[in-house]
Amino acid sequence: MTHSESPKSTEPRLSASLVLVNSRNEILLVQRNLQARSFAGQHVFPGGNFDAKQDTSLEWTAIRETFEEAGLLLALSDSPGTLLDIDLTQAREAVHGGQTTFSTFLTNNNLRADVGALLPFTTWVTPPPSARRFRTQFFVAFLRDSSSDGLYSGREEHLPTPDGGQEVIRTRFLHPESAIEEFRSGKIGLYPPQFYILETLRPILTGSSSTESQRNAVQMLSRAAFGRMVINPKFLLVNDGAEAFVYEGDELRGGPKDRLHRMVVERKGAPFSQMNLRRNFDLFTQCPVEVHVPKL
């Protein structure tokens, strides 16, 4: 996650993050290096800043960063064949270290980034006065079966690996329910966007085997207003002084009376020791949608 920003800039920097779901309804989480400038030590979805020099879209950014941070590659090929892990490891190190570009690696191996597999799944904007602000487009994608044509290191048997500690010190797949339980027990750290998305997927991705109906439900959610929803949090005190990030559509943000769209948070030693999502509207029909979309 190559988040970097000039301290003089107040404009949110464009970035992308990928919510990658495997056939067991588990989601890929990476733990950031404890010395990282952004989200140090926290568990996040792989992702990072849009790089105008090598990324053609935010989908491309999300795929490139997932390859760099976790070693999983979502790519297609017109010719059958399989890349050896050693080739992927070497290519990953070269791309991550700047010795070659992601585009060059794909072209040299007759591969194409599988941007069509990514579905929009909300956009989050870091609120001012934060010195480091990002406008992050989240995507969701499902790993294809290992027998599917075209998908290389995104195969089920290819496990994610950290990037040697450059930005990530741990990678693993976790069921949304398990990730939330580990957060509540203090085993892992999460930020509100990751918690929000995990809570959204938790009631959909039930069980230990992904079904067509579950995948369809996620795809429908992406194609509905939810997928285009832009969240600009406002930090307010609610309910007798409780701290909360209040989102678009909440009654405190001009929404209908009794409409709730907020994250109540507690801070005890960690950025967030507890979080509780309070949302009482239909995700398919009542999500506020931002009209303006910034150009890349």
BASE-797989 format. One record per residue (C-alpha): residue in one letter; x, y, z. Coordinates in steps of 0.2 Angstrom, whole numbers, padded with zeros to 4 digits, always signed. Layout:
// BASE-797989
AXYZ ...
END
This chain:
// BASE-797989
M+0000+0000+0000 T+0011+0014-0006 H+0002+0028+0002 S+0012+0044+0001 E+0006+0062+0001 S+0014+0080+0001 P+0011+0088+0018 K+0005+0103+0009 S-0009+0095+0000 T-0026+0094+0007 E-0034+0086-0007 P-0038+0067-0005 R-0026+0056-0015 L-0035+0043-0026 S-0032+0025-0020 A-0040+0008-0022 S-0042-0007-0011 L-0048-0025-0015 V-0059-0036-0005 L-0054-0053-0011 V-0066-0067-0007 N-0061-0086-0009 S-0072-0101-0011 R-0073-0103+0008 N-0081-0086+0010 E-0065-0079+0018 I-0058-0062+0014 L-0040-0058+0012 L-0033-0046+0025 V-0015-0040+0026 Q-0007-0033+0042 R+0003-0017+0039 N+0021-0015+0045 L+0022-0007+0062 Q+0033+0006+0055 A+0021+0011+0041 R+0016+0029+0039 S-0002+0024+0036 F-0012+0011+0046 A+0003+0005+0055 G+0000-0013+0062 Q-0018-0013+0057 H-0027-0026+0046 V-0033-0020+0030 F-0038-0026+0013 P-0023-0025+0000 G-0022-0008-0009 G-0013+0008-0011 N-0012+0024-0021 F-0016+0026-0039 D+0000+0028-0049 A-0002+0039-0065 K+0014+0032-0072 Q+0009+0014-0073 D-0010+0012-0068 T-0023+0014-0081 S-0038+0013-0069 L-0042+0011-0051 E-0046-0007-0054 W-0028-0009-0061 T-0021-0001-0045 A-0030-0013-0034 I-0024-0028-0044 R-0006-0022-0044 E-0006-0018-0026 T-0013-0035-0022 F+0001-0043-0031 E+0014-0033-0023 E+0007-0035-0005 A+0000-0053-0005 G+0008-0061-0020 L-0009-0065-0028 L-0011-0061-0046 L-0028-0058-0054 A-0024-0060-0073 L-0030-0067-0089 S-0021-0075-0104 D-0026-0080-0121 S-0014-0094-0121 P-0014-0109-0109 G+0000-0111-0097 T+0005-0109-0079 L+0018-0098-0071 L+0029-0106-0058 D+0029-0099-0041 I+0047-0094-0042 D+0043-0083-0058 L+0029-0075-0048 T+0040-0072-0033 Q+0054-0064-0044 A+0042-0054-0054 R+0033-0048-0038 E+0050-0042-0030 A+0055-0033-0046 V+0038-0024-0048 H+0037-0020-0029 G+0055-0014-0030 G+0053-0003-0045 Q+0065-0013-0056 T+0051-0016-0069 T+0033-0011-0071 F+0018-0021-0068 S+0012-0018-0086 T+0029-0024-0092 F+0028-0040-0082 L+0011-0044-0088 T+0015-0040-0106 N+0031-0051-0106 N+0021-0066-0099 N+0006-0063-0111 L-0006-0059-0097 R-0019-0046-0094 A-0025-0038-0078 D-0042-0046-0074 V-0051-0029-0071 G-0068-0036-0076 A-0068-0047-0061 L-0068-0031-0049 L-0085-0024-0043 P-0086-0007-0035 F-0090-0008-0016 T-0091+0010-0009 T-0079+0024-0009 W-0072+0032+0007 V-0064+0049+0009 T-0053+0053+0024 P-0061+0068+0033 P-0051+0084+0036 P-0041+0090+0046 S-0031+0074+0043 A-0014+0078+0036 R-0014+0062+0025 R-0031+0061+0016 F-0036+0048+0003 R-0051+0045-0008 T-0051+0026-0008 Q-0062+0016-0021 F-0065-0002-0013 F-0068-0016-0025 V-0074-0034-0021 A-0069-0049-0032 F-0071-0068-0030 L-0057-0080-0033 R-0061-0091-0047 D-0059-0110-0045 S-0041-0116-0049 S-0048-0125-0065 S-0054-0109-0072 D-0045-0103-0087 G-0034-0087-0085 L-0032-0085-0067 Y-0014-0088-0061 S-0009-0085-0044 G-0026-0081-0038 R-0029-0100-0037 E-0036-0107-0021 E-0020-0117-0018 H-0009-0102-0019 L-0009-0094-0002 P-0005-0076+0001 T+0012-0071+0007 P+0018-0055+0015 D+0030-0044+0005 G+0045-0047+0016 G+0040-0033+0028 Q+0042-0019+0016 E+0023-0014+0019 V+0015-0030+0025 I+0020-0042+0039 R+0006-0054+0038 T-0007-0060+0026 R-0021-0072+0028 F-0039-0076+0023 L-0052-0074+0037 H-0071-0076+0037 P-0080-0060+0040 E-0087-0066+0056 S-0070-0072+0062 A-0061-0056+0058 I-0074-0046+0068 E-0073-0058+0083 E-0054-0056+0082 F-0056-0037+0082 R-0068-0037+0097 S-0056-0048+0107 G-0041-0037+0103 K-0032-0049+0092 I-0032-0038+0077 G-0034-0020+0073 L-0046-0013+0061 Y-0051+0004+0054 P-0070+0010+0051 P-0070+0007+0032 Q-0063-0011+0034 F-0075-0015+0049 Y-0090-0007+0039 I-0087-0018+0024 L-0084-0034+0034 E-0100-0031+0044 T-0109-0028+0027 L-0103-0045+0020 R-0105-0055+0036 P-0123-0059+0035 I-0121-0063+0016 L-0106-0074+0016 T-0112-0087+0029 G-0105-0104+0030 S-0089-0111+0024 S-0093-0113+0005 S-0097-0100-0007 T-0113-0102-0016 E-0120-0094-0032 S-0134-0086-0023 Q-0121-0077-0011 R-0110-0071-0025 N-0126-0065-0034 A-0131-0055-0018 V-0114-0047-0018 Q-0115-0043-0036 M-0132-0036-0034 L-0126-0025-0020 S-0112-0018-0030 R-0123-0014-0045 A-0136-0005-0033 A-0133+0012-0025 F-0122+0004-0012 G-0108+0001-0024 R-0108+0019-0029 M-0110+0026-0012 V-0096+0039-0007 I-0094+0040+0012 N-0087+0056+0019 P-0087+0053+0038 K-0090+0067+0051 F-0084+0065+0068 L-0098+0069+0081 L-0103+0066+0099 V-0119+0056+0100 N-0129+0047+0113 D-0123+0055+0129 G-0106+0059+0123 A-0102+0043+0113 E-0089+0046+0099 A-0095+0042+0082 F-0091+0044+0063 V-0108+0049+0056 Y-0111+0045+0038 E-0122+0052+0023 G-0140+0049+0026 D-0140+0048+0045 E-0152+0060+0053 L-0138+0070+0060 R-0132+0073+0042 G-0149+0079+0035 G-0157+0061+0033 P-0175+0057+0038 K-0179+0057+0057 D-0173+0041+0066 R-0162+0036+0051 L-0145+0029+0057 H-0129+0028+0047 R-0115+0029+0059 M-0100+0020+0067 V-0099+0022+0086 V-0081+0020+0092 E-0071+0017+0107 R-0052+0021+0109 K-0042+0013+0122 G-0024+0010+0118 A-0027+0006+0100 P-0034+0018+0086 F-0050+0009+0089 S-0053-0003+0103 Q-0072-0006+0099 M-0084-0001+0085 N-0102-0003+0082 L-0110+0000+0065 R-0128+0007+0067 R-0137+0007+0050 N-0156+0005+0048 F-0160+0007+0030 D-0161-0004+0014 L-0143-0005+0006 F-0151-0009-0011 T-0162+0007-0012 Q-0158+0020+0001 C-0139+0023-0001 P-0134+0041-0005 V-0124+0042-0021 E-0112+0056-0025 V-0114+0063-0043 H-0096+0070-0045 V-0083+0057-0049 P-0065+0064-0049 K-0055+0061-0065 L-0039+0050-0064 
END
